[in-house]
Amino acid sequence: MALRLVTAGESHGPAVVAILEGIPAGLAVDPGAVDEMLQRRQKGYGRGGRMRIERDRVEILAGLRRGRTLGDPLVLLVRNRDATLERLPPVTRPRPGHADLAGMLKMGTGDARDVLERASARSTAATAAAGAVAALLLRECGVEVAGFCRSLGEVEAASIPEDLAVLRRARDGSPFLCPDPAVAAAMKTLVDRAKQEGDTVGGVVEVWADGVPPGLGDFRTAEARLDGRLAAALMRIPAIKGVEIGLGFEAARRPGSRAHDPILPARRGGFPRREGNRAGGIEGGMTNGERVVVRAAMKPLSTLREALPSVDAATGAAARGSRQRSDVCAVPAASVVAEAVVALELAAALLEKTGGDTLPEVRRNLDAYLAAARRVFAPAPRRTSSGRRPRAR
Ligand SMILES: Cc1cc2nc3c(=O)[nH]c(=O)nc-3n(C[C@H](O)[C@H](O)[C@H](O)COP(=O)(O)O)c2cc1C
């Protein structure tokens, strides 16, 4: 069954919900592991009042028995403490940089509240919950995914640990979810200054995935190409405006001789090795067995203290855009959402490769596939015309 995610819920409604279909039976899901992801999404220096109100925790309403998935759709619910939807006033002055104006025109309403409640990034709490389940499935198949904040504005991490476990520890100790402690002070200064000036800050998030089997995704149809699917998944996160895989835009500035990764012979029992990973683990729309490396650029948040010029739908006259409670910087939170959507996309591609209704079946199929793939570059010794193997010399 294909992996499919549907989310629902208004930002100030009772809850946001994820329905995740296609997770095989037999996967142990500890709600604590989902909560870890939800709480990481709430973190990050520069978040505003909303995140001080919310205490995100998952409630798993369906699809689980005795802590293990049944193979049925999972229903993951995250309650909103700020559930004030029915009491909130209309929003008649669309905020530039938000879904408000286009949504009002599309839905034929003078009240942007009918649009912004669903367009709000609050729905990414539901996405993060689903991504945490996908990450548990991937872990059972030897795949680890980690997202982090690479840069805020002009301040970029200079040194990132190569080892994923070390990276995670460094990231989790950072108020910016950035694994380079040397840039924390400069990031704090940047956010503090923006806050003082009533401005906002964007940045770049990055996601790595280790242990990804080769051959996930497909070269045969455009919609199955994994690079396109990962790019779409990242671009669907609110405020993400650009995506790179591997060298990304840097590849366009290099000659071909310095843009690709030579292939080296396999060591005993392994796959051919690569000299580097400029491709970011993806070639021809498929994983190639190297670390998957993707980046996404987040624009500075649209809601400014001094709202930008807009028009009031109630009067038709020029007016400042409405002001809703807002963050100064949500790049760290976006890095968690990016980790979640990459986990979902990789889990979907893995299940397409293996099939399987149960986790043991998925693992069995994966092992059989990997064993066959290893034999491709370790051909059996040639037989002589008599059908015998040549004698060892
Ligand atoms: C985790 C997260 C938190 C966000 N928080 C805010 C916020 O507090 N204020 C804001 O103006 N935009 C915020 N955004 C971005 C808006 O949701 C987004 O810019 C808006 O919905 C319009 O979509 P677009 O930028 O993709 O065109 C956030 C995005 C993410 C991923």
The ligand as an ORCA input file, in Angstrom:
! r2SCAN-3c Opt
* xyz 0 1
  C       7.550     26.226     11.373
  C       7.062     27.470     10.700
  C       6.618     28.545     11.463
  C       6.166     29.723     10.839
  N       5.797     30.775     11.625
  C       5.454     31.944     11.020
  C       5.176     33.110     11.802
  O       5.210     33.093     13.030
  N       4.872     34.270     11.140
  C       4.828     34.349      9.779
  O       4.577     35.410      9.250
  N       5.065     33.258      9.016
  C       5.374     32.066      9.604
  N       5.664     30.981      8.815
  C       5.591     31.091      7.348
  C       4.172     31.220      6.828
  O       3.372     30.143      7.264
  C       4.188     31.294      5.284
  O       5.093     32.251      4.859
  C       2.807     31.634      4.753
  O       1.899     30.599      5.084
  C       2.778     31.859      3.225
  O       3.267     30.771      2.527
  P       4.503     30.920      1.541
  O       5.547     31.716      2.281
  O       4.976     29.514      1.286
  O       4.061     31.619      0.303
  C       6.143     29.803      9.426
  C       6.571     28.703      8.658
  C       7.044     27.550      9.288
  C       7.528     26.403      8.453
*
